[in-house]
Amino acid sequence: MKIAIMGAMPEEIEPLLARVENARETVYAANTYYEAEYKGKEVVIAYSKIGKVFASLTAATLIEKFGCDMLLFSGVAGAIDPDLKVGDLIIADGLCQHDLDITAFGHPHGYVPEGKVCIPTDPYLRKVAKIVAIEKNLPLKEGIIATGDQFVANVERKSWIAKIFDAHALEMEGAAVAVVCNALEVPFFILRAISDSADLDAGFDFDAFLESSAKVSADFILDMVEAIEQ
């Protein structure tokens, strides 16, 4: 079994690379992929760069070129659920695209023909995450995560996304990864550590908490890698 681990930014994979062994770099499609080992399992680590297009390219490359059998995404997100605080962990039970809009043709927000508004994540991987959370004595929340090619720093937009999609957090890559993995029938999982409150102060919060939140998320993902059954 070969497990793909993705982040969007260098800061999101640096804590991962610091803990794996025998890392080997491959440069492909203007990106760097790290084949490595962790606790006897093969992993391939990469950051995609920000946004849905780059996330799709990286996810497809991890699966098609490197032969990964499942994909775990580790990173940070902004909270839109008021119960989520900086440093909290949330796993996606489903992912939607909040900026996808062809409602002019009579379709709901987030939908395109032959697609889905919300793509569910893998139940087994969510189960593993919950076991890891119990072992680490960490609170773990679960809910819908909304994705868009926008860094949301607007209270009105945040409220709209929460209302339309019943979303708990938002980021810029997860739903794109979901589309790729769903089409290629590869189990996938999205974990996010809350780095900001996705409000008018989002820029300040993000800069202040990115590094620590990314480390929390990365540590959790590696514990999951160890717990996944071959």
C-alpha positions as CSV (number, residue, x, y, z in Angstrom):
1,M,0.0,0.0,0.0
2,K,1.2,3.5,-0.9
3,I,-0.3,6.4,0.9
4,A,-0.4,9.9,-0.6
5,I,-0.2,12.9,1.8
6,M,-1.0,16.3,0.5
7,G,-0.9,19.9,1.8
8,A,-1.5,23.1,-0.1
9,M,1.6,25.1,1.1
10,P,5.2,24.3,2.1
11,E,4.3,25.0,5.7
12,E,1.7,22.2,5.6
13,I,4.1,19.5,4.6
14,E,7.3,20.6,6.4
15,P,6.3,18.9,9.7
16,L,5.6,15.7,7.7
17,L,9.0,15.7,5.9
18,A,10.7,16.3,9.3
19,R,9.4,12.9,10.6
20,V,9.6,10.5,7.6
21,E,12.6,8.5,6.6
22,N,14.5,7.9,3.3
23,A,12.9,10.8,1.5
24,R,13.6,10.9,-2.3
25,E,12.7,13.9,-4.4
26,T,11.1,13.7,-7.8
27,V,10.4,16.9,-9.8
28,Y,7.4,16.5,-12.1
29,A,4.9,18.9,-13.7
30,A,6.6,22.0,-12.0
31,N,6.3,20.4,-8.5
32,T,8.3,18.3,-6.1
33,Y,7.2,14.9,-4.8
34,Y,8.8,13.2,-1.9
35,E,8.7,9.4,-1.8
36,A,9.5,8.2,1.7
37,E,8.8,5.7,4.5
38,Y,7.0,6.1,7.8
39,K,6.6,3.3,10.3
40,G,7.1,0.7,7.6
41,K,4.6,2.2,5.1
42,E,5.3,3.8,1.8
43,V,4.2,7.5,1.6
44,V,4.4,10.1,-1.1
45,I,4.2,13.7,0.1
46,A,3.6,16.8,-1.9
47,Y,2.2,20.3,-1.5
48,S,0.0,21.4,-4.4
49,K,0.2,25.2,-4.2
50,I,-3.0,27.0,-3.4
51,G,-6.3,26.6,-5.1
52,K,-8.5,24.0,-6.8
53,V,-6.6,23.7,-10.2
54,F,-3.2,23.0,-8.6
55,A,-4.8,20.6,-6.0
56,S,-6.5,18.6,-8.8
57,L,-3.2,18.4,-10.7
58,T,-1.3,17.2,-7.6
59,A,-3.9,14.7,-6.5
60,A,-4.1,13.2,-10.0
61,T,-0.3,13.0,-10.2
62,L,0.0,11.2,-6.8
63,I,-2.5,8.6,-8.0
64,E,-1.6,8.2,-11.6
65,K,2.1,8.7,-11.7
66,F,3.1,7.5,-8.2
67,G,0.5,4.8,-7.9
68,C,-0.9,5.9,-4.5
69,D,-3.8,3.7,-3.2
70,M,-5.3,6.3,-0.9
71,L,-4.9,10.0,-0.2
72,L,-4.8,12.0,3.0
73,F,-4.9,15.8,3.0
74,S,-3.4,17.6,5.9
75,G,-3.7,21.3,6.3
76,V,-5.4,24.4,7.7
77,A,-8.8,25.9,7.3
78,G,-11.0,28.8,8.3
79,A,-13.9,28.2,10.7
80,I,-17.4,29.2,9.7
81,D,-19.1,27.2,12.5
82,P,-18.9,29.4,15.6
83,D,-18.1,26.4,17.8
84,L,-14.8,25.9,16.0
85,K,-11.9,27.7,17.5
86,V,-8.3,28.2,16.5
87,G,-6.4,25.0,16.9
88,D,-9.4,22.7,16.7
89,L,-9.3,19.7,14.3
90,I,-12.1,19.0,11.9
91,I,-12.5,16.1,9.5
92,A,-14.7,16.4,6.4
93,D,-17.5,13.9,6.0
94,G,-18.2,15.7,2.7
95,L,-16.8,18.5,0.5
96,C,-18.5,21.0,-1.7
97,Q,-17.4,23.9,-4.0
98,H,-18.9,27.1,-2.7
99,D,-17.8,29.1,-5.7
100,L,-19.3,26.8,-8.3
101,D,-22.4,28.6,-9.7
102,I,-24.5,27.7,-12.7
103,T,-27.7,28.5,-11.0
104,A,-28.7,30.5,-14.1
105,F,-29.4,27.1,-15.7
106,G,-31.6,26.0,-12.8
107,H,-29.1,24.0,-10.9
108,P,-28.3,24.4,-7.2
109,H,-25.1,26.1,-6.0
110,G,-22.1,23.8,-6.1
111,Y,-23.5,21.5,-8.8
112,V,-22.6,20.7,-12.4
113,P,-24.4,18.0,-14.5
114,E,-23.0,14.5,-13.9
115,G,-21.4,15.8,-10.7
116,K,-22.4,16.1,-7.0
117,V,-22.9,19.0,-4.7
118,C,-21.2,17.2,-1.9
119,I,-18.7,14.3,-2.2
120,P,-18.4,12.1,0.8
121,T,-15.0,11.1,2.2
122,D,-14.0,7.5,3.0
123,P,-15.8,6.0,6.0
124,Y,-12.9,3.7,7.0
125,L,-10.4,6.6,7.1
126,R,-12.8,8.7,9.1
127,K,-13.1,5.8,11.6
128,V,-9.3,5.6,11.8
129,A,-9.2,9.3,12.5
130,K,-11.7,9.0,15.4
131,I,-9.7,6.2,16.9
132,V,-6.5,8.2,16.7
133,A,-8.2,11.2,18.3
134,I,-9.4,9.1,21.2
135,E,-5.8,7.7,21.7
136,K,-4.4,11.2,21.6
137,N,-7.1,12.6,23.8
138,L,-7.8,15.2,21.2
139,P,-11.3,16.6,20.4
140,L,-12.2,16.0,16.8
141,K,-15.1,17.5,15.0
142,E,-16.7,16.3,11.8
143,G,-18.7,18.2,9.2
144,I,-19.0,19.6,5.7
145,I,-16.0,21.5,4.4
146,A,-16.5,24.1,1.6
147,T,-13.9,24.8,-1.0
148,G,-13.4,27.8,-3.3
149,D,-10.8,29.7,-5.1
150,Q,-11.2,32.6,-2.7
151,F,-9.6,33.4,0.7
152,V,-12.8,34.4,2.5
153,A,-12.4,37.3,4.9
154,N,-16.0,38.5,4.8
155,V,-18.7,37.8,7.4
156,E,-21.5,38.0,4.9
157,R,-19.9,35.5,2.5
158,K,-19.1,33.2,5.4
159,S,-22.7,33.3,6.6
160,W,-24.0,32.6,3.0
161,I,-21.7,29.5,2.7
162,A,-22.9,28.2,6.0
163,K,-26.5,28.6,5.0
164,I,-26.4,27.2,1.5
165,F,-24.1,24.3,2.1
166,D,-24.5,23.6,5.9
167,A,-20.7,23.9,6.0
168,H,-18.5,24.1,9.1
169,A,-15.2,25.2,7.7
170,L,-13.7,26.5,4.4
171,E,-10.5,26.2,2.5
172,M,-9.2,26.3,-1.1
173,E,-8.4,22.7,-2.2
174,G,-10.4,19.9,-0.5
175,A,-13.3,19.6,-2.9
176,A,-11.0,19.5,-5.9
177,V,-9.1,16.6,-4.3
178,A,-12.5,15.0,-3.7
179,V,-13.6,15.2,-7.3
180,V,-10.3,13.6,-8.5
181,C,-10.3,10.8,-5.9
182,N,-14.0,10.1,-6.5
183,A,-13.6,9.8,-10.2
184,L,-10.5,7.5,-9.9
185,E,-12.1,5.5,-7.1
186,V,-9.3,6.2,-4.6
187,P,-10.3,6.4,-0.9
188,F,-9.5,9.9,0.5
189,F,-9.6,11.9,3.7
190,I,-9.4,15.6,4.6
191,L,-8.2,16.8,7.9
192,R,-8.0,20.5,8.7
193,A,-6.7,22.4,11.8
194,I,-8.4,25.6,12.3
195,S,-6.0,28.5,11.7
196,D,-8.4,31.4,11.6
197,S,-12.1,32.4,12.0
198,A,-12.7,33.3,8.3
199,D,-13.9,36.7,9.3
200,L,-12.7,40.2,8.7
201,D,-9.5,39.5,10.7
202,A,-8.7,36.4,8.7
203,G,-5.4,37.7,7.3
204,F,-4.0,38.4,10.8
205,D,-5.2,35.2,12.3
206,F,-3.9,33.1,9.4
207,D,-0.4,34.6,9.6
208,A,-0.3,34.1,13.4
209,F,-1.5,30.5,13.6
210,L,-0.5,28.8,10.3
211,E,2.7,27.2,11.5
212,S,1.3,25.7,14.8
213,S,-2.0,24.6,13.2
214,A,-0.1,22.9,10.3
215,K,2.0,21.0,12.8
216,V,-1.0,19.7,14.8
217,S,-2.6,18.5,11.5
218,A,0.5,16.9,10.3
219,D,1.2,15.0,13.5
220,F,-2.4,13.7,13.4
221,I,-2.1,12.5,9.8
222,L,1.1,10.6,10.6
223,D,-0.6,8.8,13.5
224,M,-3.3,7.8,11.0
225,V,-0.7,6.5,8.6
226,E,0.6,4.3,11.4
227,A,-2.9,3.1,12.3
228,I,-4.1,2.3,8.8
229,E,-4.3,-1.5,8.1
230,Q,-2.3,-2.8,5.2
